[in-house]
């Protein structure tokens, strides 16, 4: 599974468009900037970021349960 | 913000295509899939790839979990011997046609997605699961005892919990338990795109409306819109009949049961 995570565009449209072009070539399974909290089965590690109205968090955990 | 949630496509490509047509007109801000892409029809690879190419965040359903691991058990609660026999044919057939890359994708699907909103200085936790937070194949029917539903949601810290698996849509607004501060929790079964079981053969999904006034203290501030859409049921049913799958699944599609 390939997951693209992007952030801090800061109103830079040319950069955003170039990002979309680039990421489309890589065929990412998911791309998102305002999500959330994923729990996966059978892996380890975690990633966290914050945004104005949303807290974004990806948790990669064992047995599908939050660690 | 409009969040579209769909689930239980179950390899029904005509239904999925009609869903995309319908949902795209409504211009949601986000789309999530709550699992069970495969099983019971002939297009598991096509369904996976249509969802995948759109980059739609998807969680594993019990059928995806089983097929991802080449298991002969989908974790389904079949009641009769006939249902069990039909189910065995379906999982065997699905295992025989799913390709390696698609199987690998199913195997890595996450179990849950949690979206934490920060509105009005309060948190609003949206939890997306397939069956329940504690079990991928737990059936949360509409008549589940209120106390039990609240306990499940409180343990998972879910203010809004959206799920599928039963293929029967509903929205229950539950006042919090007495030991908690007074607020409301929302339990939402989003129904099924490709194998509805509520007597309506049309596909179904949900649009969740969250706005800047949405709050756990105002039960009307979170709107759940149930959408139904027509699709070519006959094409999906005929595909079942022309395959090794049991004809009973074709009748289920025609009747929405």
Interface residues (C-beta under 8 A of the other chain):
Chain A: X1 X27 X28 X29 X30 X31 X32 X34 X35 X36 X37 X38 X39 X40 X41 X53 X54 X55 X57 X64
Chain B: X30 X52 X53 X55 X56 X57 X60 X105 X108 X109 X110 X111 X112 X113 X114 X115 X116 X117 X118 X119 X136
